[in-house]
Amino acid sequence: MELKDVMLNATSGAKCTYSVLQVLCSSNYYHSLFQVGMKALILVGGYGTRLRPLTLTQPKPLVEFANKPMMLHQMEALATVGVTSVVLAVSYHAEQLEQEMKVHAERLGIRVHFSLEEEPLGTAGPLALARQYLDGDEPFFVLNSDVICEFPFQEMIDFHLSHGSEGTIAVTQVEEPSKYGVVVYDERTGMIADFVEKPQEYVGNKINAGLYIFNPSILDRIPLRPTSIEKEIFPKMAECNNLFAFVLSGFWMDVGQPKDFLKGKQVIGPRVLIEDGVCLRHCTILSDSIVRTHSWINQSIVGRKCSIGRWVRIENNSVIGDDVVVHDELYLNGAQVLPHKSISSNVPEPHIIM
């Protein structure tokens, strides 16, 4: 029996798939099929605007986090659970990303396919564009390239097989759910009932963590056009009782924004010169930069080959691009400075220096 034999039309017009995986999951055959030659798609297509100006000279997945490119953390974790084929949905700096990741992929035994978006396709459209690589009989992973966590992929696989439905979303707990879209689900079964955007009243404290497992049938739901998986696809799946929440334990970070990037990466890169009297707190200083005497850098990122003058104060999630000169006795508060600039006046309020 094929999946298409058990498809029904919901009153809303969306396809509700009552999957035969529940039958197959009881057999060792399907479990081994799921883990041999698994596939994954990583959503890379964004321009990395929240980490600019660092991402003006390299794609965000290649920005180093904990001494290796962000995406390499994900690739290594996928390899440990038997993923042998990864699709990178790209649109920006595609050639640079291809050159870098192919070297790592060969070492990990992963075949990498590059799916190039000629226009932004949102968070669902890239799946439709890459259908030729994802179609088949077994489920596949989808990852947001900004996410860093403990990557419990084996546990996600086991959970997905246990409920046998079309999709699994990893969710994580946050302290202030009113700032996010909250996933409402049955804590006993994991079945998702609803998604509430920035709720004014408490409905839960779990949010979408950007890690998914889908059956290939989801591809029939997604048109080849700009589409939001969170707003257009997931609600329809939830209406059909076809989407389940897997709760992450341990740390989780969206390192695509400076404040979270700094939580996990507070380092001084190679060949950095720090002169006497400098105070560094919760910051990242990338390679070949110099920080002159009595300067103070807090909760900020300094790019490669920068020169920070004497008695400079930089704070409030400032991001200084590569090859920037900041002259003596200046104050930068939340500044975003593009590469190759010379700063000779204060930036008292958050501002982009172009």
Rosetta blueprint (number, residue, H / E / L):
1 M L
2 E L
3 L H
4 K H
5 D H
6 V H
7 M E
8 L E
9 N E
10 A L
11 T L
12 S L
13 G L
14 A L
15 K E
16 C E
17 T E
18 Y L
19 S L
20 V L
21 L H
22 Q H
23 V H
24 L H
25 C L
26 S L
27 S L
28 N H
29 Y H
30 Y H
31 H H
32 S H
33 L H
34 F H
35 Q H
36 V L
37 G L
38 M E
39 K E
40 A E
41 L E
42 I E
43 L E
44 V L
45 G L
46 G L
47 Y L
48 G L
49 T H
50 R H
51 L H
52 R L
53 P L
54 L H
55 T H
56 L H
57 T L
58 Q L
59 P L
60 K H
61 P H
62 L H
63 V L
64 E E
65 F E
66 A L
67 N L
68 K E
69 P E
70 M H
71 M H
72 L H
73 H H
74 Q H
75 M H
76 E H
77 A H
78 L H
79 A H
80 T H
81 V L
82 G L
83 V E
84 T E
85 S E
86 V E
87 V E
88 L E
89 A E
90 V E
91 S L
92 Y L
93 H L
94 A H
95 E H
96 Q H
97 L H
98 E H
99 Q H
100 E H
101 M H
102 K H
103 V H
104 H H
105 A H
106 E H
107 R H
108 L H
109 G L
110 I L
111 R E
112 V E
113 H E
114 F E
115 S E
116 L E
117 E L
118 E L
119 E L
120 P L
121 L L
122 G E
123 T L
124 A L
125 G H
126 P H
127 L H
128 A H
129 L H
130 A L
131 R H
132 Q H
133 Y H
134 L H
135 D L
136 G L
137 D L
138 E L
139 P L
140 F E
141 F E
142 V E
143 L E
144 N E
145 S L
146 D L
147 V E
148 I E
149 C E
150 E L
151 F L
152 P L
153 F H
154 Q H
155 E H
156 M H
157 I H
158 D H
159 F H
160 H H
161 L H
162 S H
163 H H
164 G L
165 S L
166 E L
167 G E
168 T E
169 I E
170 A E
171 V E
172 T E
173 Q E
174 V L
175 E L
176 E L
177 P H
178 S H
179 K H
180 Y L
181 G E
182 V E
183 V E
184 V E
185 Y E
186 D L
187 E L
188 R L
189 T L
190 G L
191 M E
192 I E
193 A E
194 D E
195 F E
196 V E
197 E E
198 K L
199 P L
200 Q L
201 E L
202 Y L
203 V L
204 G L
205 N L
206 K E
207 I E
208 N E
209 A E
210 G E
211 L E
212 Y E
213 I E
214 F E
215 N L
216 P H
217 S H
218 I H
219 L H
220 D H
221 R H
222 I L
223 P L
224 L L
225 R L
226 P L
227 T E
228 S L
229 I H
230 E H
231 K H
232 E H
233 I H
234 F H
235 P H
236 K H
237 M H
238 A H
239 E H
240 C L
241 N L
242 N L
243 L E
244 F E
245 A E
246 F E
247 V E
248 L L
249 S L
250 G L
251 F L
252 W E
253 M E
254 D E
255 V L
256 G L
257 Q L
258 P H
259 K H
260 D H
261 F H
262 L H
263 K H
264 G H
265 K L
266 Q L
267 V L
268 I E
269 G L
270 P L
271 R L
272 V L
273 L E
274 I E
275 E L
276 D L
277 G L
278 V L
279 C E
280 L E
281 R E
282 H L
283 C L
284 T E
285 I E
286 L L
287 S L
288 D L
289 S L
290 I E
291 V E
292 R L
293 T L
294 H L
295 S L
296 W E
297 I E
298 N E
299 Q L
300 S L
301 I E
302 V E
303 G L
304 R L
305 K L
306 C L
307 S E
308 I E
309 G L
310 R L
311 W L
312 V L
313 R E
314 I E
315 E E
316 N L
317 N L
318 S L
319 V E
320 I E
321 G L
322 D L
323 D L
324 V L
325 V E
326 V E
327 H L
328 D L
329 E L
330 L L
331 Y E
332 L E
333 N E
334 G L
335 A E
336 Q E
337 V E
338 L L
339 P L
340 H L
341 K L
342 S E
343 I E
344 S L
345 S L
346 N L
347 V E
348 P L
349 E L
350 P L
351 H E
352 I E
353 I E
354 M L
